Amino acid sequence: DVMEKVASYGWKQSFSAVGKPGDNAWSESFFSILKKEIVHWCFYPTREAARQAIFEYIEGFYNRQRVQKRPGYLSPIQFLITWNNPVLQCSA
């Protein structure tokens, strides 16, 4: 059984618990954005080319530059600059 195998490694299941459909909402949202912004727009000749392009998108753009809804429509870098600067926190 898959769930037993996952538990034997000490991992947590990556899908929602019964009766809690929101548990997985953040990952569904991320993968939806990933597919819309890079996967469906490109042709990758190999799995390695796809893996590299997706890695570059996540590490080079999504985690650093892409504007996020939650922290006031700031990029992650803009959010960290604001968070680490008390003067900017008061004016934001």
C-alpha positions as CSV (number, residue, x, y, z in Angstrom):
1,D,0.0,0.0,0.0
2,V,1.4,3.4,-1.0
3,M,0.4,5.1,2.3
4,E,2.2,2.5,4.3
5,K,5.3,2.9,2.2
6,V,5.2,6.7,2.6
7,A,4.8,6.3,6.4
8,S,7.6,3.8,6.6
9,Y,10.0,6.5,5.3
10,G,8.7,9.0,7.9
11,W,7.2,11.1,5.1
12,K,3.9,13.0,5.2
13,Q,1.4,12.3,2.4
14,S,1.3,15.0,-0.2
15,F,-2.4,14.9,-0.8
16,S,-5.3,16.2,1.2
17,A,-6.6,14.4,4.2
18,V,-10.1,13.1,4.1
19,G,-12.5,15.9,4.6
20,K,-9.8,18.6,4.3
21,P,-9.7,19.6,0.6
22,G,-7.8,22.8,1.3
23,D,-4.7,21.0,2.6
24,N,-3.3,20.8,-0.9
25,A,-4.6,24.2,-2.3
26,W,-1.2,25.9,-2.2
27,S,0.5,23.2,-4.3
28,E,-2.4,23.0,-6.7
29,S,-2.1,26.7,-7.2
30,F,1.6,26.6,-7.7
31,F,1.5,23.8,-10.3
32,S,-1.3,25.5,-12.1
33,I,0.8,28.7,-12.4
34,L,3.9,26.6,-13.4
35,K,1.9,24.9,-16.2
36,K,0.4,28.2,-17.5
37,E,3.7,30.2,-17.4
38,I,6.2,27.7,-18.7
39,V,5.3,24.1,-19.2
40,H,2.5,24.5,-21.8
41,W,4.3,27.3,-23.8
42,C,7.5,25.4,-24.5
43,F,8.7,22.3,-26.3
44,Y,11.4,20.4,-24.5
45,P,13.5,18.0,-26.6
46,T,14.5,15.9,-23.5
47,R,13.4,15.4,-19.9
48,E,16.7,17.0,-18.9
49,A,15.9,20.1,-20.9
50,A,12.5,20.3,-19.3
51,R,13.9,19.8,-15.8
52,Q,16.5,22.5,-16.3
53,A,14.0,25.0,-17.7
54,I,11.6,24.4,-14.8
55,F,14.4,24.6,-12.2
56,E,15.5,27.9,-13.7
57,Y,12.0,29.2,-13.7
58,I,11.4,28.3,-10.1
59,E,14.8,29.4,-8.7
60,G,15.5,32.3,-11.0
61,F,12.1,33.8,-11.4
62,Y,9.2,32.4,-9.3
63,N,11.1,32.4,-5.9
64,R,12.9,35.7,-6.5
65,Q,11.0,38.0,-9.0
66,R,7.5,37.0,-9.6
67,V,4.9,39.2,-7.9
68,Q,3.0,37.3,-5.3
69,K,-0.6,38.1,-4.2
70,R,-0.2,37.4,-0.5
71,P,2.6,39.8,0.5
72,G,0.9,42.9,-0.9
73,Y,1.7,42.1,-4.6
74,L,5.4,42.3,-4.0
75,S,8.1,40.1,-5.4
76,P,9.8,37.9,-2.8
77,I,12.9,40.1,-2.9
78,Q,10.8,43.3,-2.5
79,F,9.1,41.7,0.4
80,L,12.3,40.8,2.1
81,I,13.7,44.3,1.6
82,T,10.6,45.8,3.2
83,W,10.5,43.2,6.0
84,N,14.2,43.9,6.9
85,N,13.8,47.7,6.8
86,P,11.8,49.1,9.7
87,V,11.4,52.5,7.9
88,L,9.8,50.8,4.9
89,Q,7.5,48.7,7.1
90,C,5.9,51.9,8.5
91,S,5.4,53.4,5.1
92,A,4.2,50.3,3.3
